Amino acid sequence: MFKLSKPMNLGCLVKTALSIFSFLAVCTGLRAQEGAADTQSNGSQPNNIITAVPFLLITPDARSAGMGDAGVAVQPDANSMAINPSKLAFLNNKFGFAFSYSPWLKNLVPDVSLSYLSGFYKPDEKTTLGASLRYLNLGEIQLTDVNQQDLGIYSPNELAADLIYSRRMSESFSLGTSIRYIYSNLTSGQFSSGPQTNAGTALAVDVSAYFKKPTNFLGTDAVISAGINISNIGTKVSYSDNSPDFFLPTNLKLGGAATFFTDDYNQFTFALDLNKLLVPTQPFYDADGNILAGKDPDRSVPAGIFGSFSDAPGGFKEELKEINIGVGMEYWYNQQFAFRTGYFYESPDKGNRRYFTLGAGLKYNVFNIDFAYLLANTGKSPLANTLRFTMLFNFGTPGN
């Protein structure tokens, strides 16, 4: 049996919770949201959806992060593959790459971070190929056993590597897909007194579409766009041979955007995104483990996706609470300076992420730099004061 060396501060506690959550579920067979026989099932109480590798739902791109995490339908850039791969087909450059970085949960822990590297290449005007790497570093944890013997430094981490293909089907419409390899090293066999644990692995795909149409609205030139991305459709994740399998965070992102060109120097974009996890909602159980309300979450991946629209124990009212909303605005001056703001809302019963965002960007020649800042109550949200940075480089024109 192991335990953390003492004294244990808040940062260590947080990282421990992040790194051994999956182990606890594996070794104890715990059922999330298990309740007593008098549990209410009207959707009015907290009932979070449980998945593996939730880091895949973090928006790494500082541009979208500055707009309340909205971006599935906004004008594309080199980071578009993180939120909607199909948008890559409408890029105007031959090739480019981007790097994003964010200290994560920095109010609680000093050494957790998310990094994202992406690049694209257009072999012709209609086709775009891309690749990306997403890496979550959960810092370092000092471990000891029950006899206070040093077990060394433990460094949990997770990553996802993508290959992307995007194709423009017409002047206004494109399709895109990503193939993703996921690696989740949360326990790495460190828990020696229980079942042997391993790093979790999975394969997944994204399917996406993007539509944009130039128009004129109230005498102003504009581009109206819409996008959809169903991400992380793939195999379940297991951390032990004797453990249950965990769903990936399959997510439906649907949104629209409108960009207005008021004159040669000023451009405004307004965006709205809706998100819903396409995985089973945890039912409510009685003290004997019988389901009181909801449906058995032990299903296949297709059954989990299609059943996610009707399996909440609180019925349709609770299903609506599983939709979170991101709204954002972006202003560009002379295509050189950008200012952004937005708001993200998630039901208090489904995670309670609610925050404002601010962002800014600078474009010079082939180089862009963006940053985003998350505004939230520091006493209630561990995401408060989160910063995200992105650098982008774009080169050439298609066909040259």
C-alpha positions as CSV (number, residue, x, y, z in Angstrom):
1,M,0.0,0.0,0.0
2,F,1.3,3.5,-0.7
3,K,0.5,7.0,0.5
4,L,1.7,10.5,0.0
5,S,4.6,11.7,2.1
6,K,3.6,14.2,4.8
7,P,2.9,17.1,5.1
8,M,0.4,17.2,2.3
9,N,-0.5,20.6,1.0
10,L,-3.5,21.7,-1.2
11,G,-1.6,21.4,-4.4
12,C,-0.5,17.9,-3.7
13,L,-4.0,17.0,-2.7
14,V,-5.4,18.3,-6.0
15,K,-2.8,16.4,-8.1
16,T,-3.4,13.3,-6.2
17,A,-7.1,13.5,-6.9
18,L,-6.4,14.0,-10.6
19,S,-4.0,11.2,-10.9
20,I,-5.7,8.4,-8.9
21,F,-9.3,9.0,-9.7
22,S,-9.3,6.3,-12.3
23,F,-7.4,4.0,-10.0
24,L,-10.0,4.3,-7.3
25,A,-12.8,3.6,-9.7
26,V,-10.9,0.6,-11.0
27,C,-9.9,-1.0,-7.7
28,T,-13.1,-0.4,-5.7
29,G,-15.8,-0.7,-8.4
30,L,-17.4,2.5,-7.1
31,R,-20.5,3.7,-8.8
32,A,-20.8,7.5,-9.4
33,Q,-23.9,9.2,-8.0
34,E,-24.8,6.2,-5.9
35,G,-27.6,7.2,-3.4
36,A,-30.0,6.1,-0.8
37,A,-33.5,4.9,-1.5
38,D,-35.0,8.3,-1.0
39,T,-32.8,9.9,-3.7
40,Q,-34.7,12.5,-5.7
41,S,-34.5,11.8,-9.5
42,N,-36.1,15.0,-10.9
43,G,-32.8,16.3,-12.2
44,S,-32.6,19.0,-9.5
45,Q,-29.5,17.6,-7.8
46,P,-25.9,17.4,-9.0
47,N,-25.2,14.4,-11.3
48,N,-22.0,14.9,-13.2
49,I,-21.2,12.8,-16.2
50,I,-18.2,10.6,-15.7
51,T,-15.7,9.9,-18.5
52,A,-12.0,9.1,-18.9
53,V,-9.4,11.6,-20.2
54,P,-11.5,14.8,-19.7
55,F,-8.5,16.9,-20.7
56,L,-9.7,16.3,-24.3
57,L,-12.5,18.8,-23.6
58,I,-10.2,21.6,-22.7
59,T,-10.0,24.3,-25.4
60,P,-6.2,24.8,-26.0
61,D,-6.6,27.6,-28.5
62,A,-6.3,31.1,-26.9
63,R,-8.4,32.7,-29.6
64,S,-11.5,30.5,-28.9
65,A,-10.7,30.6,-25.1
66,G,-11.0,34.4,-25.2
67,M,-14.4,34.0,-26.8
68,G,-16.0,31.9,-24.0
69,D,-14.7,28.7,-25.6
70,A,-16.9,29.4,-28.7
71,G,-15.3,28.7,-32.1
72,V,-16.7,25.8,-34.0
73,A,-18.0,28.2,-36.7
74,V,-15.7,31.2,-36.5
75,Q,-13.2,32.0,-39.4
76,P,-10.4,29.3,-39.5
77,D,-6.8,29.5,-38.5
78,A,-3.9,27.1,-37.9
79,N,-5.5,26.0,-34.5
80,S,-8.9,25.1,-36.0
81,M,-8.2,21.4,-35.9
82,A,-8.6,21.5,-32.1
83,I,-12.2,22.6,-32.3
84,N,-13.4,21.8,-35.9
85,P,-11.1,20.0,-38.3
86,S,-13.3,20.8,-41.4
87,K,-12.5,24.5,-41.2
88,L,-8.9,23.8,-42.3
89,A,-10.1,23.4,-45.8
90,F,-10.8,27.2,-46.0
91,L,-7.4,28.3,-44.9
92,N,-5.7,30.7,-47.3
93,N,-2.1,29.7,-46.6
94,K,-0.1,26.8,-48.0
95,F,1.2,25.6,-44.7
96,G,1.5,26.7,-41.1
97,F,1.9,25.7,-37.5
98,A,0.8,26.8,-34.0
99,F,1.8,26.3,-30.4
100,S,-0.5,26.8,-27.4
101,Y,0.3,26.7,-23.7
102,S,-1.6,27.1,-20.5
103,P,-0.7,26.7,-16.8
104,W,-3.8,24.7,-15.6
105,L,-5.4,25.1,-12.2
106,K,-2.6,27.4,-11.3
107,N,-4.6,28.8,-8.3
108,L,-4.3,25.3,-6.7
109,V,-1.2,23.7,-8.1
110,P,2.0,25.2,-9.5
111,D,3.1,22.6,-12.1
112,V,0.1,21.4,-14.0
113,S,0.0,22.5,-17.6
114,L,-1.6,21.9,-21.0
115,S,0.5,22.1,-24.2
116,Y,-0.8,21.9,-27.8
117,L,1.2,21.8,-31.0
118,S,-0.5,21.7,-34.4
119,G,0.4,22.1,-38.1
120,F,-1.2,21.9,-41.5
121,Y,-0.3,21.6,-45.2
122,K,-2.4,22.2,-48.3
123,P,-1.4,19.9,-51.2
124,D,-4.0,21.7,-53.3
125,E,-6.7,24.4,-52.9
126,K,-9.4,22.0,-51.8
127,T,-7.5,19.6,-49.5
128,T,-5.8,20.2,-46.2
129,L,-3.7,17.7,-44.1
130,G,-2.9,18.3,-40.5
131,A,-1.4,16.9,-37.4
132,S,-1.5,17.8,-33.7
133,L,-0.2,16.8,-30.3
134,R,-2.0,17.6,-27.0
135,Y,-0.1,17.0,-23.7
136,L,-1.4,17.4,-20.2
137,N,1.4,17.4,-17.6
138,L,0.1,16.7,-14.1
139,G,3.3,17.7,-12.3
140,E,5.2,15.6,-9.8
141,I,4.0,13.7,-6.7
142,Q,6.3,12.3,-4.0
143,L,5.1,8.8,-2.9
144,T,5.9,6.8,0.2
145,D,4.6,3.4,1.4
146,V,2.9,2.7,4.8
147,N,6.4,2.5,6.4
148,Q,7.3,5.9,5.1
149,Q,9.8,4.4,2.6
150,D,10.4,6.5,-0.4
151,L,8.8,5.2,-3.6
152,G,10.2,8.0,-5.7
153,I,8.7,10.7,-7.8
154,Y,5.5,10.0,-9.7
155,S,4.7,12.1,-12.8
156,P,1.2,11.4,-14.2
157,N,0.5,12.6,-17.7
158,E,-1.9,12.3,-20.7
159,L,-1.5,12.9,-24.4
160,A,-3.4,12.8,-27.6
161,A,-1.9,12.6,-31.1
162,D,-4.0,13.5,-34.2
163,L,-3.9,13.1,-37.9
164,I,-6.4,15.4,-39.8
165,Y,-7.9,15.4,-43.2
166,S,-10.2,18.2,-44.5
167,R,-11.8,18.6,-47.9
168,R,-13.7,21.6,-49.4
169,M,-16.7,20.2,-51.1
170,S,-17.9,23.5,-52.6
171,E,-17.2,27.2,-52.3
172,S,-19.3,27.2,-49.1
173,F,-19.0,23.8,-47.5
174,S,-16.3,21.4,-46.2
175,L,-16.0,18.2,-44.3
176,G,-13.2,17.0,-42.0
177,T,-12.1,14.2,-39.8
178,S,-9.4,13.4,-37.3
179,I,-7.9,10.1,-36.2
180,R,-6.7,10.2,-32.6
181,Y,-4.4,8.1,-30.4
182,I,-4.9,8.7,-26.7
183,Y,-2.5,7.7,-23.9
184,S,-3.4,8.2,-20.2
185,N,-0.7,7.4,-17.7
186,L,-2.4,8.1,-14.4
187,T,-1.2,5.2,-12.3
188,S,1.7,3.5,-14.1
189,G,1.5,0.5,-11.9
190,Q,2.4,2.4,-8.7
191,F,-0.5,1.0,-6.7
192,S,1.2,-2.2,-5.8
193,S,-1.2,-3.4,-3.0
194,G,-4.2,-3.6,-5.3
195,P,-4.8,-4.9,-8.9
196,Q,-1.9,-4.1,-11.2
197,T,-2.7,-1.0,-13.2
198,N,-1.5,0.1,-16.6
199,A,-1.6,3.2,-18.7
200,G,-4.9,3.5,-20.5
201,T,-4.9,3.8,-24.3
202,A,-7.7,4.4,-26.9
203,L,-8.3,5.2,-30.5
204,A,-10.9,7.8,-31.5
205,V,-12.1,9.9,-34.5
206,D,-13.8,13.2,-35.0
207,V,-16.3,14.0,-37.7
208,S,-17.0,17.6,-38.6
209,A,-18.6,19.9,-41.1
210,Y,-18.4,23.7,-41.8
211,F,-20.5,26.0,-43.9
212,K,-19.9,29.7,-44.6
213,K,-21.8,32.1,-46.9
214,P,-20.9,35.7,-47.8
215,T,-23.9,38.0,-47.6
216,N,-25.2,41.5,-46.9
217,F,-27.0,42.2,-43.7
218,L,-28.5,45.7,-43.0
219,G,-26.3,47.2,-45.6
220,T,-23.1,45.6,-44.2
221,D,-20.9,43.0,-45.8
222,A,-20.9,39.9,-43.7
223,V,-20.1,36.2,-43.6
224,I,-22.6,33.8,-42.0
225,S,-21.1,30.5,-40.9
226,A,-22.1,27.3,-39.1
227,G,-20.2,24.3,-37.8
228,I,-20.5,20.9,-36.2
229,N,-18.0,18.6,-34.7
230,I,-18.6,15.2,-33.0
231,S,-15.3,14.5,-31.3
232,N,-13.7,11.6,-29.4
233,I,-15.8,8.8,-30.9
234,G,-13.8,5.7,-30.0
235,T,-12.9,2.8,-27.8
236,K,-13.3,2.8,-24.1
237,V,-10.4,3.2,-21.7
238,S,-9.3,0.7,-19.1
239,Y,-6.6,1.0,-16.5
240,S,-6.5,-2.7,-15.3
241,D,-7.4,-6.1,-16.7
242,N,-10.0,-6.5,-14.0
243,S,-11.5,-3.0,-14.1
244,P,-14.6,-1.6,-15.9
245,D,-14.0,0.4,-19.0
246,F,-14.6,4.1,-19.1
247,F,-16.2,6.1,-21.9
248,L,-14.2,8.7,-23.8
249,P,-15.7,12.2,-23.6
250,T,-17.5,12.0,-26.9
251,N,-18.9,15.5,-27.4
252,L,-21.3,17.2,-29.8
253,K,-20.3,20.8,-30.6
254,L,-22.8,22.8,-32.7
255,G,-22.6,26.5,-33.4
256,G,-22.9,29.5,-35.6
257,A,-21.1,32.7,-36.2
258,A,-21.5,36.0,-38.0
259,T,-18.7,38.3,-39.1
260,F,-19.5,41.9,-40.1
261,F,-17.1,44.0,-42.1
262,T,-18.2,47.5,-41.2
263,D,-15.4,49.2,-43.3
264,D,-11.9,48.5,-44.5
265,Y,-10.5,48.6,-41.0
266,N,-13.1,47.2,-38.6
267,Q,-14.4,43.7,-38.4
268,F,-16.7,42.1,-35.7
269,T,-17.5,38.5,-35.1
270,F,-20.3,37.1,-32.9
271,A,-20.3,33.4,-32.1
272,L,-22.5,30.9,-30.2
273,D,-21.6,27.2,-29.4
274,L,-23.7,24.5,-27.8
275,N,-22.0,21.4,-26.3
276,K,-23.4,18.1,-25.1
277,L,-21.5,15.0,-24.0
278,L,-22.7,11.9,-25.8
279,V,-22.0,9.4,-23.1
280,P,-24.3,7.8,-20.5
281,T,-25.6,9.9,-17.6
282,Q,-25.0,8.1,-14.3
283,P,-28.3,6.7,-12.9
284,F,-29.4,6.9,-9.2
285,Y,-29.0,3.7,-7.2
286,D,-30.5,2.5,-3.9
287,A,-28.4,1.1,-1.0
288,D,-28.4,-2.3,-2.7
289,G,-27.1,-1.1,-6.0
290,N,-30.4,-1.3,-7.8
291,I,-31.2,1.5,-10.3
292,L,-33.9,3.9,-9.0
293,A,-34.0,6.2,-12.0
294,G,-32.1,6.4,-15.3
295,K,-30.5,3.6,-17.3
296,D,-27.7,1.1,-16.9
297,P,-24.5,2.9,-18.0
298,D,-22.8,-0.4,-18.9
299,R,-23.4,-0.1,-22.7
300,S,-21.5,-0.2,-26.0
301,V,-20.1,3.0,-27.4
302,P,-22.9,3.3,-30.1
303,A,-25.6,2.6,-27.5
304,G,-24.0,5.2,-25.2
305,I,-24.0,7.8,-27.9
306,F,-27.5,7.4,-29.1
307,G,-28.9,6.7,-25.6
308,S,-27.2,9.9,-24.2
309,F,-30.2,12.0,-25.4
310,S,-32.7,10.1,-23.2
311,D,-31.0,8.4,-20.3
312,A,-30.9,11.2,-17.6
313,P,-32.7,10.1,-14.4
314,G,-34.4,13.5,-14.3
315,G,-35.9,13.1,-17.7
316,F,-35.9,15.8,-20.4
317,K,-35.4,18.6,-17.9
318,E,-32.1,17.1,-16.9
319,E,-31.1,16.4,-20.5
320,L,-31.4,20.2,-21.1
321,K,-29.0,20.8,-18.2
322,E,-26.4,18.7,-20.0
323,I,-26.1,21.3,-22.7
324,N,-23.5,24.0,-22.0
325,I,-23.3,27.3,-23.8
326,G,-20.4,29.4,-25.0
327,V,-20.9,32.9,-26.5
328,G,-18.2,35.2,-27.7
329,M,-17.3,38.4,-29.6
330,E,-14.2,39.2,-31.5
331,Y,-13.1,42.6,-32.9
332,W,-10.3,43.1,-35.4
333,Y,-8.8,46.5,-36.3
334,N,-7.1,46.6,-39.7
335,Q,-6.5,42.8,-39.4
336,Q,-3.7,43.5,-37.0
337,F,-5.1,44.0,-33.5
338,A,-7.9,41.8,-32.0
339,F,-9.9,42.1,-28.8
340,R,-12.2,39.3,-27.6
341,T,-14.6,38.6,-24.8
342,G,-17.1,35.8,-24.0
343,Y,-19.1,33.9,-21.5
344,F,-19.3,30.1,-20.8
345,Y,-22.2,28.6,-18.9
346,E,-22.6,25.1,-17.5
347,S,-25.5,24.0,-15.2
348,P,-24.7,23.9,-11.5
349,D,-25.9,20.3,-11.5
350,K,-23.5,19.3,-14.3
351,G,-20.2,20.8,-13.2
352,N,-21.0,24.4,-12.6
353,R,-18.4,25.9,-14.8
354,R,-19.5,29.6,-15.3
355,Y,-17.0,32.3,-16.2
356,F,-16.3,35.3,-18.4
357,T,-13.3,35.5,-20.7
358,L,-11.1,38.2,-22.2
359,G,-8.6,37.9,-25.0
360,A,-6.4,39.8,-27.3
361,G,-4.4,39.1,-30.5
362,L,-1.7,40.6,-32.6
363,K,-1.0,39.8,-36.2
364,Y,2.2,40.8,-38.0
365,N,3.2,39.4,-41.4
366,V,3.3,35.6,-41.0
367,F,3.1,35.7,-37.2
368,N,0.1,35.8,-34.8
369,I,0.1,35.8,-31.1
370,D,-3.1,35.4,-29.0
371,F,-3.7,35.2,-25.3
372,A,-6.9,34.6,-23.2
373,Y,-7.7,35.3,-19.5
374,L,-10.5,33.5,-17.6
375,L,-12.5,35.6,-15.1
376,A,-14.3,33.7,-12.3
377,N,-14.8,33.8,-8.6
378,T,-11.5,32.7,-7.1
379,G,-13.3,31.3,-4.1
380,K,-15.6,29.0,-6.2
381,S,-13.8,28.2,-9.4
382,P,-10.4,26.4,-9.6
383,L,-10.2,27.8,-13.2
384,A,-10.1,31.4,-12.1
385,N,-7.3,33.5,-13.6
386,T,-6.4,30.8,-16.1
387,L,-4.2,32.1,-18.9
388,R,-3.7,30.6,-22.3
389,F,-1.2,31.6,-24.9
390,T,-1.0,30.8,-28.6
391,M,1.6,31.5,-31.3
392,L,0.7,30.9,-35.0
393,F,2.8,31.0,-38.2
394,N,1.4,30.9,-41.7
395,F,3.3,30.7,-45.0
396,G,2.6,30.8,-48.7
397,T,-0.6,30.5,-50.7
398,P,-2.2,27.3,-52.0
399,G,-0.8,26.2,-55.4
400,N,2.5,28.0,-55.0
